Amino acid sequence: AKSVLPVETILDSINFERKNRSKRAERDSRRDLIRSEAASSEERLLRDILAFMFNRPQFLPIILERVSPLSIKDEFYRKLYETLAITVSVGDAYPLSSVLPEFSPTDAGKIVSITAERSEFPFTRERLLETLALFQKLTVPKEEPKTPEELAAYFSKKKAGTATE
């Protein structure tokens, strides 16, 4: 003998499951967003710096003074930074068209997106200096303690939970 469930019970069960899936998906997307924002803040700042290089070549000396290619961990971004620095420093009026042939089609797409997604970006000196300061804060290693006294002070701060890494 088959047991027949009322249609309302089945629909209630389906709706309940949909709501649960929706809540889980929303929670997961929020978590992923938070993780990606934390992980990509350095990348986002670097993309901003590269956009400055493309759009405001007059700021190149300031950028080169504060951003070492060695501080750029990602190989693609380092190569782009170095290629763009050379291209802009020789006075190329159209750095985008000069840089693209140096990269694969996939990487060229990334480069075009860097410039396109920042079309409304405020390319001011103040904004550049803020961006560079934040980038340096993320990428320049803090000085390590050298003397035994500094080391002892560091570990006592660490033990107290006040040391910064």
KAWO-V18704 format. One record per residue. D_LAST is the distance of its C-alpha to the last C-alpha in Angstrom with 1 decimal. Layout:
[[D_LAST] [D_LAST]]
This chain:
[[68.6] [65.8] [63.9] [63.3] [60.4] [61.0] [59.5] [57.6] [55.8] [54.7] [53.6] [51.7] [49.9] [49.1] [47.8] [45.7] [44.1] [43.6] [41.8] [39.5] [38.7] [38.1] [35.7] [33.8] [33.7] [32.5] [29.7] [28.7] [28.8] [26.6] [24.0] [24.3] [24.0] [20.8] [19.3] [20.7] [19.6] [15.9] [16.4] [18.7] [17.3] [16.5] [19.9] [21.6] [20.4] [21.5] [24.8] [25.2] [24.8] [27.3] [29.6] [29.6] [30.6] [33.4] [34.7] [34.1] [34.6] [34.9] [31.2] [30.6] [30.1] [27.3] [25.5] [26.1] [24.9] [21.4] [20.9] [21.2] [22.6] [20.1] [17.2] [19.1] [18.4] [21.5] [24.7] [26.9] [25.0] [24.6] [28.4] [29.2] [27.2] [29.0] [32.3] [32.1] [31.2] [34.2] [36.5] [35.7] [35.8] [39.4] [40.4] [41.0] [42.2] [41.3] [38.0] [37.8] [41.1] [40.2] [36.8] [38.0] [40.3] [37.5] [35.9] [37.2] [38.8] [35.9] [33.3] [35.9] [35.8] [32.1] [32.6] [35.4] [33.4] [30.6] [33.4] [35.3] [32.6] [31.9] [35.5] [35.1] [31.8] [32.1] [31.8] [31.4] [29.8] [27.8] [26.5] [25.6] [23.7] [21.7] [21.1] [20.1] [17.6] [15.9] [16.0] [14.6] [11.6] [11.1] [12.2] [11.7] [9.1] [7.6] [9.9] [9.5] [11.6] [15.1] [17.6] [18.1] [17.9] [14.4] [13.3] [15.2] [13.8] [10.1] [11.4] [13.6] [11.0] [9.1] [12.7] [13.5] [10.8] [9.7] [6.5] [3.7] [0.0]]
